[in-house]
């Protein structure tokens, strides 16, 4: 279910997600980065994973952006927005996305892909089962994976694991 990258602005937002994921690795956090874009294509907020540096496993960027959207956007603005992200939302982040009524998600790497990569690196399964976003938020428009950038995200995960 890959997404055709016909829109240069989408690719630009996804590239920024990779940059944020790289910033996370440099800070000692797992490589995830996300960007919240309004219906007109303007970047409203962005974040990176902070779960290790803040010693809180809920400090995912997608969750932070959902909280930001709830505080700063109307329901209509949230529905028109898109979250671009380096990795498919985990169940916690998907639920937050759904509860605040955000619009579509575009991700580079699926949870399934990430699970395969981590297994190859000998990383134990996470304490919470990963599920496709649509199983958590039925009817949500979700696009991904995006093969054009998956190799860069894969390398960031290898680099993060090599530092442990």
N, C-alpha and C positions, 0 to 999 in steps of 0.2 A: 504494500500500500504506500509506495513512495510518492512524494509530491513533486510535480514538475516545477522547476524553479523558473517561471516565466517572468516573475516580477522582481526586478533588481532590488527594490526596497526590501522585500522579504529576505533575500539573500544577505543584504547588508545587516538587517536586524539579527539574523542567525549567526553571522560572522561576529557580531558584537557579543552574542551569547558565548561563543568559543573564547573570545578575549576575556570575558568575565570568568569563565571556567578556568582559564590559565591563571588569572589573578588569584582565584581560590586556591589553586595548587601552590602557588608561591607563598600564600599565607598559611599553608599547612592543612587546608580543607580539601574535601573531595571536589573534583572538577565539575561543578554545575554552575551555569549562569543563565539568567532569564531577563527578558525585556518586555515591558508592558507598553503597548502602542494603542493610541486611540483610533477611532473609526476613520479619521482623516490621515492616518499614517504618522502622526507625531509621537515621538517617544515621551512617555510620561514618567516612567520610573524604571529602574533596573536594579538588579541585585545579584549577588553570588552566594554560593554556599558558605555558611559560617558555623556549621555544626561542631567542628573540632575546636576552632579558635574560641568559641563561646561556650564550649562544653555543654551544648544543648542539641540533642539530636533532632529537634523540630525546627532548627534554623535553616530551612531550605529556602532558596530564592523564590520559588513559585508560591510558597505559603506567605512569605513577606509581601509579595506583590498583591496577593489576594487581600491581605489586611490593608495595604496602602489604598487599594481600589475602594474598599468599603468605606474608608475614611474620607477619601477625596473626590469620589466620582458619584454621579447620580446613577440610579438603576439603569436608565437608558444608555448612558455613556458606557457603563460596564458591559452591557449586552453587545455594544458595537465594537468593543475593544478586542485585541488579540494579544495573547501571551506567546512570545517566541521563547524557546528554551532549548538548551543543549541536550536534555534528556527528557523522555516522557515523564509526566507527573507520577509520583508515587501515590498510593491511595490517600494518604493524608492531604497532600497538595491538591489532588483531584477533587476531594471533598470540599476543601476550602474554596477552590475555584467555582465549584457548583453552588455552594451555599451563598456566595456573594454575587452570583449571577454574571460572572464574566463570560465573554464571547469565546470565540474559537481559540484553539491551541495549535501551534505549529512547533513540532519538535524534530531535532536532528536524529537522535538515537532512541529506539524503542526500549522499553523495560526488558523485553525478551532479549534483544541484542546485548544490552548491558549485562544481563544475567549470564549470558554465554561468555562474554569477555571476562567477567570477574571469576567465573568458574575456571576458565583456562589459566587465570593468574593464581588460582588456589585460594580465593577469598571465600569464606563461608557465606552461606545464604543469609540474607538480612532477617531480623526478627519479625518483620511484617512482610507478608506475601505481596509480591508485586502483581498488579492486575492492569489490563488495558484501561485507559481513562474511560472509555465508553461503558465499561462495566460498573464504574462508580457514578458517572454522570451520563445516563442514557440520553441520546439525542444531541449531545454536544458535537459541534463540528470540530474534528480533529484531523490534522494532516501530519504525516510523517511515516517512516523516517525520511531523511534527506541525505541520500548517499554522497552528494557533493562534499559534505563537511564531516561525514561520519569518521573518516580516517583521522582527522585532527582530534576529534573527541576521544577516539580509541587511544591515541598516543598520550593524551593527557591522563587518562586512567592508568596507563602503564607507568607513566612518569610518577604519578601520585603513589602508586603501590610500591614502586622501587625505592621511594623515600622512607617507607615505614620500617 
